[in-house]
Amino acid sequence: VLGVCEPLKHIMVSFRGTASYAHLRTDLTFLKRGAGDALGMTGPRVHEGFHQSYFSSGVGHEIEDVLAKVCAKHPDFDVFLTGHSLGGALAILCAYRVAHYVKLPSQTQVFCITFGSPRVGDPEFKEALMQAPGVHVYRFVHGRDLVPRMPTINYAHPGILLWLRKVRSKSLLFEQLKTGGRRSDLHDACTPTASRAAAKSPSLPCLPVSYTHLTLPTKA
């Protein structure tokens, strides 16, 4: 779904989440493919299941084409890509594709905000996304959610971790982690690269709730 909020100058693309944890576990058995094209032959490597979901039936390219047209019409708008679980993984892949293959107005900022997203690609993919100009990645993780810990071998999370956890009063504590290092309980939350990105990135804006929505058609 793509939505445009003209008063707030926001363009939102939201990806559907995983249908079930069993489905997610099945997806995570696949190998990696290149993020640079639909055949998976070029670019840094990403999870094959996510690659297939993004490019299947030409949906990925269609999203990119529509987004380029909408951004050209609204050159001073910012782009928000979001999704939960599998949807978060697709939002991250879309952010990489937008940063490297979609022609956007020079002033357009891209915010990728995910919730409970699994790891998407290898360390090269992570670095390529985090070094892209005008792209800011934030990922929400709730407590000790298992999904952000998968897959495990030669995968890495991009962006800044926003960790929601319970404290003694049983309320939720929101932490934006900006320190370097690795803590397994935070699912490789922040690397030194993420720390530098956090120092340079703007504060996470509040997401608007008033949008005009357009459902993107699926190609036959």
N, C-alpha and C positions, 0 to 999 in steps of 0.2 A: 504494500500500500504506500502510495506517495501522497503527502499532504502539504498544502501551502498555507501559511498564516501571514497574510500581507501586513496586518498591523504590527506584528513582532518581527517581520522580515526573516522568517524561518521557513526552510524547506525540510520536511521530514520524510525519511524513507524507513519504514518499519518492516522487519522480516518475521515471519511466523516461527514460533518455537518448536521444539521437539515434541512429537506426539506422545512418546513414552520413553522411559529410561531404557527399556529393552531395545527399542529402536535405536537409541543413541549408542548402546553398547555394541549393537550389530554394526553400525556405521564405523565405529572406531577400530574395526578389524582390517580396514583397507590400508593400502600403501599411500605414498605421496605422488602428487602430480604437480607440474609447473603452473603457477598462477598467471602466467603471461598470456595464455590463449586457451581456447575451449578444448583443444586437444591435449593440453597438459604437457606440451613439449618445451616451453620456454619459461623463464622467470624462476624465482625462488619457489621451493617446494611447499605444498600445502597438503592437508589431509584429502585423500582421494574422494571420500564420501561427501565432504563439504564442497569440493570442486565440482563434482557431478551435480549436486543439488543446485549450485549457483548457475551453472551453464546449461542445465537440462532444458530442452525445448527452446533454447535461445533466450531464456528469461533474463539472464545476467546482462547480455548485450542490450536487450530491450530497456532494462532499468537504466543502464548507462546512457543510452541515447535519449530517453525521456528526461533524465536528470540534466543532461547537457543543454537541452532545449529550454527547460524551465529556468535553469541558472542564467542562460543567455538573456531570457526575458526579464529576470530579476537579478541583475549583476551585483546589487548591494545586499543580497540576502545570504545568510549562512545556511549550511547544510548540516542536518543531523541524521545520522544513521544509527539505528537501534534495533535490538532484538534480544530475546531471552533464550538461553541454552543454544540449540542449533541455530535459532534466529540470530543470536549474538555472533556466532561463528560466521554466518553469512554476511552480517554487517561489517565484520572485520575484513573479510575478503573483498567486499564491495569498497571499503575505504582504501584498500591497496589499489584496486583497479581504478577507482576515481582519481587517486593521487597520480597514477602513472600513465593512464590511458584515456582519460576524459579531459577535454579542454574546458576549463572553467575560467570565469573572470578572475583577474589577478587578485582582486580584493576578497574573494570568497574564502571563508574559513570552513573547514570540514570538521565536525565533532562526531566521533564514533563513540557511542555510549552503550555498553552491553551489560547484561544481567545474567550471571551464572554461565558465562560462555566457556566452553572447553578451549584448550589450546588449538590453534588453527594451523600454524606452519612451523617451519624450521627456524633456527636462529637468523639465517639470512633474510627470511621473510619478515621476521620481527624488526630487524634493523632497517630494512628497506622502507617499512611502514613508518617507523618512528622518526626517520630522517627526512621524510617527505615534508616539504614546506607547506604550512597552512593546515596541517592535519593534526588533530588532537584526539588521543584515544584514552578513554576512561572505562574501567570495568568494575562493576559492582559484584562483590562476592558476599554471600550470606553465611556467616558462621563457618562451619567446616564442610560446606557443600562439596560433594565428591566430584561433580562434573568438571569444575575448573582444574582438577588435577589430571584430567585425561586429555589426549593421550600422553604417554610419559617419555618415550624414547625419542630424543632429538627433536623435541618440540619446545617452543618458548612463547610465553605471553608477551604481547606488546602493551604499551601504555601504562597508565597510572592506576594502581589498585585503590578502590574505595571499598573498605571492608566494613560490613555490618555484622556486629557481634553482640551477644548478650553479656551484660555485666551482672553483678551480684543482685542488683535491684530488679533483674529480669527485664529491664528496658533495653532498647537497642541503642548501641553506641556506634556512631558513624566516625570512621577514621580515614583521613586521606593520607596515605603513607608515602613519604618522600625520601626516606632514608635508603641507603644502599644495602647490599648484602642479600642473604638468602635465608628464609625461614620456611621450612617445609609445611608448617601449619597454615601459612598464608599462600601456599601454592605458587612458589617462586614469584612473590608479589612485586618486589622492586629491585631492579638491578641498578648499577650506577648510571646506565643510560636513561632509565626511567626517572631517576632522581634529577638528572640534568633537564630532561623534558619537563618535569614538574615545575622546575624553577622558571622555565621560559614560557610555560603554557598559561593561558588566561584562566581565571577561576571558572569552575564549572557552573554554567548558567542554569537557572531554573527552567525546566521544560514547560513550554506552554501547553494549554489544554484545548484551545480553540482553533480548530483547523477545518479547512474545506478538504474533503478527502476524494481521492481518485484511485480506484482499484485498477491496477495495471492488468490488461488482458494477457492471457497466455497464448502463445503461438501454437497453432495446430501442428 
